[in-house]
Amino acid sequence: MAWDSYKSAPPRGTRLLESHQLEVDGVHSLSVTSDNGTFPVLLVKAREGIHAYVNACPHQYLPLDQRSENILSSDGELIRCSNHDAAFRVSDGEGVEGLGLGDCLDAIPVHVDDQGWIVIGEASP
């Protein structure tokens, strides 16, 4: 499912977090409230950039960090569901281990704006 097809998806342009608050190889879970409702977001800052996903495991749509906040592998390459131990690549959300095989996390396009905020949507040209 595409992130923006969720009923509670916030609009493009929604600010999520100041980028300096997210460390390299760090994960930040947050709920974004808009006129559409409350939406779960998972931000991950990898060496190559910031990735955002709907914070919902594709198996039962439980939050990936429901049982533990420690969901990033020690090498920073995998997100591990704390409920099912399914593993997904940080770089593209593709399931690579366990119950994650064949599934994919719902990616949310983000960029850092001129004020240093992580914002939903593609950067302006």
N, CA, C and O of each residue as an XYZ file, in Angstrom:
500
protein
N       0.858     -1.182      0.000
C       0.000      0.000      0.000
C       0.898      1.237      0.000
O       1.886      1.279      0.733
N       0.581      2.206     -0.782
C       1.338      3.456     -0.795
C       1.008      4.255      0.466
O      -0.136      4.265      0.920
N       2.007      4.915      1.020
C       1.833      5.634      2.284
C       0.667      6.622      2.231
O      -0.062      6.774      3.212
N       0.488      7.290      1.093
C      -0.545      8.323      1.020
C      -1.946      7.772      0.768
O      -2.902      8.540      0.662
N      -2.076      6.449      0.673
C      -3.418      5.872      0.549
C      -4.013      5.530      1.924
O      -5.181      5.154      2.017
N      -3.221      5.660      2.976
C      -3.752      5.483      4.327
C      -4.690      6.646      4.640
O      -4.394      7.794      4.310
N      -5.804      6.350      5.268
C      -6.800      7.376      5.592
C      -6.206      8.502      6.442
O      -6.577      9.664      6.277
N      -5.294      8.163      7.342
C      -4.737      9.164      8.260
C      -3.442      9.805      7.761
O      -2.794     10.533      8.513
N      -3.052      9.553      6.513
C      -1.794     10.101      5.986
C      -1.801     11.626      6.014
O      -2.758     12.255      5.565
N      -0.736     12.215      6.541
C      -0.646     13.677      6.549
C      -0.337     14.211      5.157
O       0.152     13.469      4.305
N      -0.613     15.468      4.920
C      -0.344     16.031      3.591
C       1.143     16.230      3.344
O       1.930     16.355      4.282
N       1.517     16.256      2.069
C       2.889     16.594      1.698
C       3.195     17.984      2.229
O       2.321     18.849      2.275
N       4.428     18.186      2.623
C       4.816     19.469      3.208
C       4.767     19.464      4.727
O       5.189     20.431      5.362
N       4.253     18.382      5.321
C       4.191     18.290      6.783
C       5.601     18.141      7.343
O       6.365     17.278      6.910
N       5.935     18.987      8.306
C       7.237     18.903      8.982
C       7.173     17.788     10.023
O       6.193     17.658     10.757
N       8.244     16.982     10.072
C       8.282     15.846     10.986
C       9.200     16.061     12.183
O       8.793     15.846     13.325
N      10.425     16.480     11.930
C      11.435     16.560     12.977
C      12.585     17.402     12.455
O      12.878     17.378     11.259
N      13.244     18.150     13.342
C      14.446     18.861     12.929
C      15.534     17.821     12.681
O      15.757     16.941     13.513
N      16.204     17.921     11.545
C      17.140     16.880     11.118
C      18.282     16.651     12.101
O      18.783     15.531     12.198
N      18.707     17.676     12.831
C      19.815     17.504     13.777
C      19.427     16.609     14.961
O      20.304     16.138     15.685
N      18.134     16.370     15.167
C      17.672     15.513     16.254
C      17.775     14.024     15.919
O      17.557     13.174     16.783
N      18.102     13.714     14.680
C      18.200     12.328     14.230
C      19.666     12.013     13.954
O      20.273     12.586     13.049
N      20.225     11.102     14.738
C      21.640     10.742     14.599
C      21.833      9.724     13.475
O      20.915      8.980     13.131
N      23.056      9.704     12.902
C      23.396      8.682     11.915
C      23.260      7.322     12.584
O      23.680      7.134     13.726
N      22.668      6.374     11.859
C      22.338      5.051     12.390
C      21.362      5.171     13.554
O      21.377      4.365     14.484
N      20.521      6.184     13.486
C      19.508      6.396     14.505
C      18.111      6.202     13.957
O      17.865      6.354     12.761
N      17.207      5.866     14.850
C      15.803      5.647     14.511
C      14.964      6.553     15.397
O      15.251      6.718     16.583
N      13.928      7.137     14.813
C      13.010      7.973     15.585
C      11.577      7.640     15.163
O      11.220      7.734     13.989
N      10.784      7.257     16.127
C       9.372      6.937     15.887
C       8.533      8.118     16.350
O       8.765      8.667     17.428
N       7.561      8.509     15.536
C       6.681      9.592     15.935
C       5.298      9.405     15.343
O       5.115      8.699     14.350
N       4.339     10.045     15.966
C       2.967     10.075     15.455
C       2.694     11.479     14.970
O       2.913     12.450     15.694
N       2.218     11.587     13.749
C       1.933     12.881     13.147
C       0.428     13.071     13.128
O      -0.305     12.233     12.603
N      -0.026     14.169     13.700
C      -1.452     14.457     13.737
C      -1.774     15.561     12.738
O      -1.145     16.620     12.733
N      -2.757     15.295     11.900
C      -3.222     16.288     10.929
C      -4.743     16.225     10.910
O      -5.350     15.519     11.715
N      -5.354     16.960      9.996
C      -6.811     16.904      9.857
C      -7.282     15.502      9.472
O      -8.451     15.164      9.663
N      -6.376     14.686      8.930
C      -6.726     13.327      8.521
C      -6.690     12.317      9.668
O      -7.211     11.210      9.531
N      -6.087     12.685     10.786
C      -5.966     11.778     11.926
C      -4.524     11.655     12.370
O      -3.694     12.513     12.071
N      -4.232     10.576     13.088
C      -2.887     10.330     13.597
C      -2.224      9.250     12.755
O      -2.822      8.215     12.464
N      -0.972      9.509     12.368
C      -0.256      8.658     11.424
C       1.106      8.271     11.999
O       1.851      9.144     12.442
N       1.449      6.967     12.001
C       2.721      6.523     12.575
C       3.870      6.578     11.569
O       3.772      6.018     10.477
N       4.953      7.250     11.940
C       6.105      7.417     11.056
C       7.358      6.897     11.756
O       7.540      7.084     12.959
N       8.206      6.249     10.985
C       9.507      5.797     11.466
C      10.567      6.449     10.599
O      10.590      6.251      9.384
N      11.447      7.229     11.221
C      12.548      7.885     10.516
C      13.843      7.156     10.844
O      14.083      6.785     11.994
N      14.675      6.952      9.828
C      15.974      6.313     10.008
C      17.008      7.144      9.268
O      16.842      7.460      8.090
N      18.075      7.494      9.972
C      19.153      8.241      9.318
C      20.309      7.287      9.069
O      21.008      6.885     10.000
N      20.504      6.932      7.818
C      21.603      6.067      7.407
C      22.737      6.950      6.900
O      22.573      8.161      6.758
N      23.853      6.355      6.636
C      25.010      7.113      6.140
C      24.701      7.821      4.819
O      25.233      8.897      4.545
N      23.834      7.207      4.000
C      23.533      7.799      2.687
C      22.346      8.758      2.714
O      22.026      9.362      1.691
N      21.697      8.906      3.848
C      20.589      9.849      3.918
C      19.494      9.408      4.866
O      19.644      8.436      5.606
N      18.395     10.135      4.830
C      17.264      9.884      5.720
C      16.195      9.099      4.970
O      15.858      9.413      3.829
N      15.675      8.080      5.628
C      14.592      7.267      5.081
C      13.409      7.353      6.037
O      13.581      7.449      7.252
N      12.215      7.317      5.475
C      10.997      7.339      6.294
C      10.062      6.238      5.822
O       9.920      5.989      4.625
N       9.430      5.586      6.786
C       8.488      4.504      6.499
C       7.273      4.647      7.406
O       7.347      5.231      8.487
N       6.158      4.102      6.942
C       5.002      3.980      7.824
C       5.427      3.003      8.914
O       5.927      1.919      8.613
N       5.235      3.372     10.163
C       5.659      2.525     11.274
C       4.615      1.431     11.496
O       3.875      1.439     12.479
N       4.582      0.496     10.555
C       3.635     -0.614     10.612
C       4.239     -1.804      9.886
O       4.566     -1.717      8.703
N       4.386     -2.915     10.595
C       4.880     -4.138      9.983
C       3.812     -4.641      9.007
O       2.632     -4.636      9.357
N       4.174     -5.066      7.819
C       3.178     -5.493      6.835
C       2.400     -6.758      7.213
O       1.435     -7.110      6.535
N       2.795     -7.428      8.258
C       2.110     -8.671      8.630
C       0.807     -8.435      9.380
O      -0.229     -8.998      9.027
N       0.858     -7.610     10.404
C      -0.351     -7.330     11.189
C      -0.534     -5.834     11.417
O      -1.401     -5.423     12.187
N       0.257     -5.044     10.769
C       0.224     -3.585     10.886
C       0.390     -3.100     12.319
O      -0.165     -2.076     12.715
N       1.169     -3.861     13.088
C       1.576     -3.429     14.420
C       2.806     -2.537     14.269
O       3.576     -2.712     13.325
N       3.003     -1.577     15.188
C       4.201     -0.743     15.098
C       5.465     -1.599     15.150
O       5.557     -2.528     15.951
N       6.422     -1.288     14.307
C       7.673     -2.035     14.264
C       8.388     -2.001     15.617
O       9.058     -2.963     15.991
N       8.246     -0.910     16.337
C       8.919     -0.738     17.619
C       7.980     -0.944     18.814
O       8.231     -0.406     19.892
N       6.927     -1.697     18.640
C       5.932     -1.880     19.703
C       6.527     -2.518     20.961
O       6.218     -2.090     22.073
N       7.372     -3.531     20.797
C       7.923     -4.256     21.945
C       9.301     -3.774     22.361
O       9.761     -4.074     23.462
N       9.960     -3.032     21.486
C      11.309     -2.542     21.791
C      11.658     -1.396     20.866
O      11.288     -1.402     19.692
N      12.366     -0.416     21.392
C      12.850      0.685     20.556
C      14.123      0.296     19.823
O      14.538      0.996     18.899
N      14.746     -0.801     20.214
C      15.995     -1.262     19.619
C      15.694     -2.097     18.377
O      15.759     -3.326     18.422
N      15.364     -1.433     17.269
C      14.940     -2.142     16.058
C      15.915     -2.001     14.893
O      15.683     -2.563     13.823
N      16.993     -1.265     15.090
C      17.981     -1.088     14.031
C      19.150     -2.033     14.292
O      19.666     -2.091     15.408
N      19.572     -2.775     13.261
C      20.695     -3.703     13.415
C      21.959     -2.935     13.787
O      22.051     -1.731     13.549
N      22.924     -3.628     14.365
C      24.150     -2.974     14.828
C      24.936     -2.331     13.689
O      25.676     -1.374     13.919
N      24.788     -2.840     12.463
C      25.479     -2.232     11.322
C      24.651     -1.133     10.651
O      25.104     -0.524      9.682
N      23.449     -0.877     11.155
C      22.604      0.184     10.615
C      21.958     -0.141      9.283
O      21.415      0.752      8.632
N      22.003     -1.397      8.859
C      21.496     -1.792      7.548
C      20.064     -2.327      7.564
O      19.387     -2.289      6.536
N      19.586     -2.827      8.714
C      18.279     -3.482      8.785
C      17.405     -2.901      9.882
O      17.879     -2.528     10.956
N      16.117     -2.837      9.580
C      15.082     -2.531     10.577
C      14.455     -3.874     10.922
O      14.059     -4.625     10.031
N      14.363     -4.176     12.208
C      13.812     -5.451     12.649
C      12.514     -5.218     13.416
O      12.488     -4.469     14.393
N      11.441     -5.863     12.971
C      10.159     -5.755     13.660
C      10.303     -6.379     15.050
O      10.742     -7.522     15.176
N       9.938     -5.639     16.075
C      10.065     -6.146     17.445
C       8.980     -7.158     17.784
O       9.055     -7.816     18.822
N       7.981     -7.292     16.931
C       6.907     -8.263     17.163
C       7.187     -9.608     16.520
O       6.933    -10.647     17.128
N       7.713     -9.607     15.285
C       7.872    -10.831     14.500
C       9.313    -11.161     14.153
O       9.577    -12.240     13.622
N      10.256    -10.264     14.435
C      11.656    -10.404     14.081
C      11.872    -10.392     12.567
O      12.924    -10.820     12.093
N      10.900     -9.913     11.813
C      11.072     -9.731     10.375
C      12.093     -8.620     10.158
O      12.136     -7.657     10.923
N      12.916     -8.750      9.113
C      13.948     -7.752      8.852
C      13.738     -7.107      7.489
O      13.401     -7.774      6.511
N      13.945     -5.791      7.448
C      13.747     -4.995      6.243
C      14.975     -4.106      6.043
O      15.498     -3.540      7.003
N      15.434     -3.985      4.790
C      16.577     -3.115      4.501
C      16.204     -1.657      4.752
O      15.127     -1.204      4.365
N      17.097     -0.940      5.396
C      16.889      0.484      5.634
C      16.827      1.235      4.313
O      16.014      2.147      4.161
N      17.661      0.873      3.369
C      17.793      1.623      2.116
C      16.544      1.651      1.255
O      16.312      2.626      0.540
N      15.719      0.581      1.309
C      14.535      0.544      0.444
C      13.303     -0.109      1.076
O      12.255     -0.188      0.435
N      13.413     -0.575      2.316
C      12.268     -1.177      3.003
C      11.957     -2.599      2.591
O      10.976     -3.171      3.065
N      12.763     -3.186      1.722
C      12.531     -4.545      1.224
C      12.772     -5.570      2.333
O      13.771     -5.500      3.049
N      11.834     -6.535      2.467
C      11.976     -7.600      3.444
C      13.067     -8.571      3.032
O      13.070     -9.064      1.904
N      13.997     -8.849      3.944
C      15.139     -9.690      3.592
C      15.342    -10.890      4.515
O      16.150    -11.768      4.209
N      14.623    -10.945      5.640
C      14.790    -12.065      6.564
C      13.468    -12.385      7.249
O      12.609    -11.522      7.426
N      13.334    -13.658      7.628
C      12.183    -14.095      8.415
C      10.866    -13.802      7.730
O      10.741    -13.945      6.514
N       9.890    -13.392      8.513
C       8.566    -13.091      7.982
C       8.562    -11.877      7.047
O       7.558    -11.597      6.392
N       9.683    -11.162      6.991
C       9.771    -10.013      6.097
C       9.983    -10.375      4.641
O       9.731     -9.556      3.757
N      10.446    -11.601      4.373
C      10.716    -12.004      2.987
C       9.474    -11.821      2.115
O       8.387    -12.292      2.450
N       9.656    -11.133      1.001
C       8.559    -10.926      0.066
C       7.679     -9.736      0.376
O       6.800     -9.397     -0.417
N       7.895     -9.096      1.510
C       7.120     -7.917      1.885
C       7.995     -6.671      1.778
O       9.204     -6.757      1.564
N       7.368     -5.534      1.929
C       8.105     -4.276      1.857
C       7.425     -3.263      2.766
O       6.197     -3.201      2.830
N       8.224     -2.471      3.466
C       7.663     -1.385      4.260
C       7.168     -0.287      3.323
O       7.696     -0.113      2.225
N       6.162      0.442      3.758
C       5.622      1.540      2.955
C       6.491      2.780      3.146
O       6.469      3.412      4.202
N       7.254      3.114      2.111
C       8.164      4.259      2.160
C       7.398      5.572      2.056
O       6.386      5.672      1.363
N       7.903      6.565      2.755
C       7.350      7.917      2.719
C       8.449      8.821      2.156
O       9.545      8.858      2.714
N       8.189      9.546      1.073
C       9.237     10.435      0.551
C       9.459     11.603      1.514
O       8.507     12.240      1.965
N      10.722     11.871      1.819
C      11.065     12.993      2.698
C      12.281     13.713      2.162
O      13.056     13.166      1.378
N      12.435     14.948      2.599
C      13.633     15.725      2.308
C      13.866     16.676      3.478
O      13.001     16.837      4.339
N      15.027     17.297      3.501
C      15.341     18.296      4.524
C      15.178     19.665      3.875
O      15.785     19.950      2.843
N      14.348     20.516      4.496
C      14.097     21.839      3.916
C      15.197     22.834      4.305
O      16.151     22.473      4.995
N      15.058     24.078      3.863
C      16.070     25.117      4.089
C      16.261     25.461      5.562
O      17.306     25.986      5.945
N      15.266     25.171      6.385
C      15.370     25.443      7.812
C      15.856     24.223      8.601
O      15.944     24.273      9.828
N      16.173     23.123      7.897
C      16.704     21.943      8.561
C      15.665     20.956      9.063
O      15.991     20.054      9.834
N      14.418     21.115      8.637
C      13.353     20.185      9.043
C      13.240     19.035      8.039
O      13.416     19.223      6.835
N      12.946     17.852      8.557
C      12.602     16.718      7.711
C      11.133     16.894      7.359
O      10.280     17.011      8.239
N      10.848     16.912      6.054
C       9.516     17.255      5.550
C       9.016     16.140      4.636
O       9.790     15.562      3.872
N       7.726     15.841      4.715
C       7.132     14.848      3.825
C       7.027     15.428      2.421
O       6.555     16.550      2.236
N       7.467     14.659      1.440
C       7.364     15.053      0.035
C       8.732     15.245     -0.584
O       9.741     15.356      0.112
N       8.747     15.282     -1.884
C       9.990     15.470     -2.633
C      10.465     16.921     -2.500
O       9.658     17.837     -2.341
N      11.750     17.107     -2.567
C      12.328     18.465     -2.513
C      11.976     19.216     -3.778
O      11.853     18.624     -4.851
N      11.815     20.515     -3.650
C      11.547     21.364     -4.816
C      12.817     21.470     -5.647
O      13.921     21.484     -5.102
N      12.663     21.545     -6.976
C      13.847     21.654     -7.850
C      14.568     22.965     -7.665
O      15.578     23.212     -8.323
